Amino acid sequence: MTVKCVVWDLDDTLWDGVLLEDGEVRPREAVLEAIRTLDERGILHSVASRNDHDTAMAKLAELGLADYFLHPQIGWGSKSEAVAEIARRLNIGIDTLAFVDDQPFERDEVAFAHPQVLCVDAAEAASITELPRMNPRFVTADSRARRGLYRADEQRKQAEEGHRGTSEEFLAKLAMRFTIAPAQEEDLQRAEELTVRTNQLNATGYTYSYEELDAFRTSPDHDLLVAELEDVYGGYGTIGLALVERGAGVWTVKLLLMSCRVMARGVGAVLLNHLIRKASSAGVRLRAEFVPTDRNRTMYITYKFSGFREPERAEQLDRPDGVSVLENDFSRVQDDPPYMTVLAKD
């Protein structure tokens, strides 16, 4: 699994020396180069450091590095708690984090609490970019912009926390535009990246290669759709993907996934509504495959709220490979949220 965020210690890791003993500590150039390289690949960075918060943040700002680190955890608590908090704030699985520290005790403490986290000795930090989990197959425009996208998300959250009024009123202020369109060849690298990176909000857990997605894109029996979202704070990038297999009398949603960053906006239901309306207009039944995991229950709830149910007919739709098949009877097709403009392109 590709690492999504590297969490760095500071003293004797990011820089040489201990900040509270030497205010003139200098960063390690090889480490800075690794951070820049991974940032270009779309891998995020954060900090877990035992330090005085204000002093450490001032030093990072002085060095021109503060913007690289999302949700830094600087204080006197345990590193394992800091790592868990970073995963929570970024809304990513803790198994997609790496942790770099010069102290064996700190690495062992994190590894014991979170065995899924990749722990790296600071002495090996310069070569961290060579690890397979640090090398996504494709580096897309969305990858290179990922840190900025997360920074924009922070601005949205701060604005929401300061908003006085209902949630719907705040969402209306965002002026969201949700675009659904058939995938083009230039979308395929990002589409593959989404299937590989997104495991919390993937209804089936299926992953597809660039070549497989290209075959679906050109197949007369499939629809491969990508979704993008933008608002007053800028674009979220390509944040959704759907694959529909079109049979003579039945269409089946083979894949539905959404970026973790946008699920709270209700866009999963909006994409499903689009598929429901298309199938209803075509006069075919609409089914959806779903593979339950310990992470994707939100997607199951989205299907349920969109009117998908286990069929009551005698025909057995559950498959022996663990894939459940849900069906929508078109008894209620929801309107799109009033706070969002939805554009569907053919």
FENGIWO-V715653 format. One record per pair of residues at least 24 apart in sequence whose ideal C-beta (glycine too) atoms are under 8 Angstrom apart, sorted by the first residue. I is the first residue (numbers start at 0). GAP is how many residues later the second one is. Records with the same first field share a line. If there is no record, write none. Layout:
# FENGIWO-V715653
I = GAP, GAP
This chain:
# FENGIWO-V715653
0 = 94, 95, 132, 198
1 = 41, 94, 131, 132, 133, 134, 194, 195
2 = 40, 93, 94, 95, 115, 128, 130, 131
3 = 39, 40, 86, 88, 89, 92, 93, 193
4 = 38, 39, 40, 41, 65, 81, 82, 85, 87, 91, 92, 93
5 = 29, 32, 37, 38, 39, 40, 91, 92, 93, 94, 122, 128
6 = 38, 39, 40, 41, 75, 76, 79, 90, 91, 92, 93
7 = 27, 37, 38, 39, 40, 41, 61, 92
8 = 38, 39, 40, 70, 91, 92, 93, 94, 97, 113
9 = 37, 39, 41, 46, 64
10 = 38, 39, 40, 91
11 = 90, 110
12 = 87, 88, 89, 109, 112
13 = 33, 51
14 = 44
18 = 32, 33, 36, 37, 40
19 = 31, 32, 35
22 = 36
24 = 34
26 = 36, 38
27 = 97, 98
29 = 95, 96
30 = 91, 94, 95
31 = 33
32 = 93
33 = 91, 92, 94, 95
34 = 30, 33
36 = 92
37 = 90, 91, 96
38 = 29, 108
39 = 99, 103, 104
40 = 93, 94, 95, 98, 102
41 = 94, 97, 98, 100, 101, 102, 104, 151
42 = 91, 93, 103
43 = 26, 46, 102, 103, 106
44 = 24, 25, 102
45 = 24, 25, 26, 27, 40, 44
46 = 25, 26, 27
47 = 24, 25, 26, 31, 34, 35, 38, 51, 53
48 = 24, 25
49 = 25, 26, 29
50 = 24
66 = 80, 84
67 = 79
69 = 77, 80, 81, 84
77 = 31, 35
78 = 27, 30, 31
79 = 29, 30, 32, 33, 34
82 = 27, 30, 31, 34
83 = 29, 30
89 = 60
90 = 109, 169, 170
91 = 108, 168
92 = 106, 107, 202
95 = 101
97 = 30, 35, 36
99 = 25, 28
135 = 57, 60
136 = 55, 56, 59, 73
137 = 51, 52, 54, 55, 72
139 = 49, 50, 53
140 = 49, 96
141 = 48, 51, 95, 96
142 = 50
144 = 92
147 = 86
148 = 85, 86, 87, 88, 112
149 = 111
151 = 81, 82, 84
152 = 108
154 = 78
155 = 75, 77
167 = 170, 171
170 = 94, 166, 168, 169
171 = 166, 167
172 = 59
173 = 57, 58, 59, 165
174 = 56, 57, 166
175 = 53, 54, 55, 89, 163, 164, 165
176 = 52, 53, 54, 163, 164, 166
177 = 49, 50, 51, 89, 92, 162, 163, 164, 165
178 = 48, 49, 50, 163, 164, 165, 166
179 = 45, 46, 47, 60, 91, 94, 162, 163, 164, 165
180 = 44, 45, 46, 47, 163, 164
181 = 35, 41, 42, 43, 44, 163, 164
182 = 30, 34, 41, 42, 43, 58
183 = 33
184 = 29, 32
186 = 39, 51
187 = 25, 26, 29
189 = 36, 47, 48
190 = 33, 35, 47, 50
193 = 44, 46, 47, 63, 65
194 = 46, 60, 62
197 = 59, 60, 61, 62
198 = 94, 96, 97
199 = 60, 95, 96, 98
200 = 56, 57, 58, 59, 62, 67, 95, 97, 98
201 = 53, 54, 55, 94, 97
202 = 50, 52, 53, 54, 85, 86, 87, 88, 93, 96, 97, 100
203 = 50, 51, 52, 85, 86, 87, 119
204 = 86, 88, 91
205 = 48, 49, 85
207 = 35, 47
215 = 27
220 = 24, 25, 26
221 = 24
224 = 46, 49
226 = 31, 40, 44
228 = 33, 36, 38
235 = 25, 26
238 = 28
239 = 27, 28, 31
241 = 29, 33
243 = 31
245 = 38
246 = 37
247 = 36
248 = 35, 36
249 = 34, 35, 36, 37
250 = 24, 28, 31, 33, 34, 35, 36
251 = 34, 35, 36, 37, 73
252 = 33, 34, 35, 36
253 = 35
255 = 32, 43
256 = 42
257 = 41
262 = 35
264 = 75
265 = 71, 74
266 = 73
267 = 30, 31, 34
268 = 33, 36, 37, 65
269 = 66, 67, 70, 72
271 = 30, 31, 34, 36
272 = 33, 60, 61, 62, 63
273 = 68, 70
275 = 30, 31, 52, 54, 57
276 = 56
278 = 49, 51
279 = 50, 53
284 = 42
285 = 41, 42, 44
286 = 30, 38, 39, 40, 41
287 = 37, 38, 39, 40
288 = 34, 35, 36, 37
289 = 33, 34, 35, 36
290 = 31, 32, 33
291 = 32
305 = 28
306 = 24, 25, 26, 27
